[in-house]
């Protein structure tokens, strides 16, 4: 009986976490081509670290498969062209947790030293 209760509790927690993650490209949100300037930074801690470009108004998360293109430019100012899309983040209780912006198909234009 204990195993069933533990399994049900674990299943519930996992489902709540997946719902909270939302979808990466919501319906009606098509990636758009943008030119972004900012500082390349590594944020978070292992195993949940992320590479971001921090601009004056916004922070963009770099898709994991794109990180090799700019990881060597950490702590430097860069300008890139990329496709931008966003994900509305939601807490497990349904409240908004803000919007995360993502970049994919990155082309480095100008690493400023």
C-alpha positions in Angstrom: 0.0 0.0 0.0 2.8 2.4 0.9 4.4 1.9 -2.6 1.1 2.8 -4.3 0.8 6.0 -2.2 4.4 7.0 -2.9 4.1 6.3 -6.6 0.9 8.3 -6.8 2.5 11.2 -4.9 5.5 11.1 -7.2 3.3 11.0 -10.3 1.3 14.0 -9.0 4.5 16.1 -8.3 6.0 15.2 -11.8 2.7 16.2 -13.5 2.6 19.5 -11.7 6.2 20.3 -12.7 5.5 19.5 -16.3 2.4 21.7 -16.4 4.4 24.5 -14.8 7.0 24.4 -17.5 4.5 25.3 -20.2 5.3 25.1 -23.9 8.3 26.5 -25.6 6.6 27.9 -28.6 3.0 28.7 -27.7 0.3 28.6 -30.4 0.3 31.8 -32.4 3.9 32.7 -31.4 6.1 32.4 -34.4 9.8 33.0 -34.0 10.8 36.3 -35.4 14.2 37.4 -36.7 15.8 40.0 -34.4 19.2 41.6 -33.9 20.3 41.5 -30.2 23.1 43.2 -28.4 24.3 42.5 -24.9 26.7 40.7 -22.6 27.0 36.9 -22.8 26.7 35.4 -19.3 26.3 31.9 -17.7 23.6 31.9 -15.1 22.3 29.4 -12.7 24.1 26.4 -11.2 24.8 22.9 -12.4 22.9 21.0 -13.7 20.5 23.9 -14.4 22.9 26.5 -15.8 21.9 28.5 -18.9 23.7 30.8 -21.3 22.0 34.2 -21.7 22.6 37.4 -23.5 21.7 40.3 -21.2 20.7 43.5 -23.0 19.5 46.8 -21.6 15.8 45.9 -21.6 15.7 42.1 -21.6 17.5 38.8 -21.1 17.5 36.1 -23.8 18.2 32.5 -23.1 20.3 30.7 -25.7 19.1 27.3 -26.8 21.4 24.5 -25.7 22.3 23.4 -29.3 23.3 27.1 -30.0 25.6 27.6 -27.0 28.7 26.4 -28.8 28.5 29.5 -31.1 28.9 32.0 -28.3 30.1 30.3 -25.1 33.7 31.4 -25.8 32.4 35.0 -25.7 31.4 34.9 -22.0 31.5 38.3 -20.3 31.9 40.1 -23.6 29.6 42.4 -25.5 28.1 40.8 -28.6 25.6 41.5 -31.4 23.8 38.6 -32.9 21.1 37.9 -35.4 18.7 35.1 -34.3 15.1 33.9 -34.2 13.4 35.1 -31.0 10.5 33.4 -29.4 9.1 33.4 -25.9 7.6 31.1 -23.3 5.1 32.3 -20.7 6.1 30.7 -17.4 3.4 29.6 -15.0 3.6 28.4 -11.4 2.0 25.2 -10.4 -0.9 27.1 -8.9 -1.6 28.8 -12.2 -0.2 32.2 -11.5 2.0 33.9 -14.0 5.8 33.6 -13.4 6.7 36.0 -16.2 7.9 35.5 -19.8 11.3 34.0 -20.9 12.7 34.9 -24.2 14.8 32.4 -26.2 17.2 32.7 -29.2 17.8 30.1 -31.8 19.5 30.0 -35.2 22.2 32.4 -33.9 24.6 34.2 -36.2 27.3 36.2 -34.5 27.7 39.7 -36.1 30.0 41.6 -33.8 31.8 40.5 -30.7 33.0 43.7 -29.2 36.2 43.5 -27.1 
